[in-house]
């Protein structure tokens, strides 16, 4: 289950040190077989930063040529350092691009939409 996404826009979140939002884009440079062989290490990395509160949502790009992570942090440098820890980047399997953005709006039903997509109710 994805944590309550609406909580990223609360006053408490804005007062925390994790106030800046980022998209981390991974661009695969290796074959999918090499990516899959390193997936367990990548998942451990993801879990570490979900637990720390930095990662909000993540998944594969379609087509499967990389991945996306939506993250929060105190600075671009902090998020770039975290992204550099990803086994895919450390092992030369993927390039990474960090994009900072200011979240100014959100859907009131964001959690329902994410849950619906995960159940396959939203079609491309």
Order of alpha helices (4+ residues) and beta strands (2+ residues): alpha-beta-alpha-alpha-beta-beta-alpha-alpha-beta-alpha
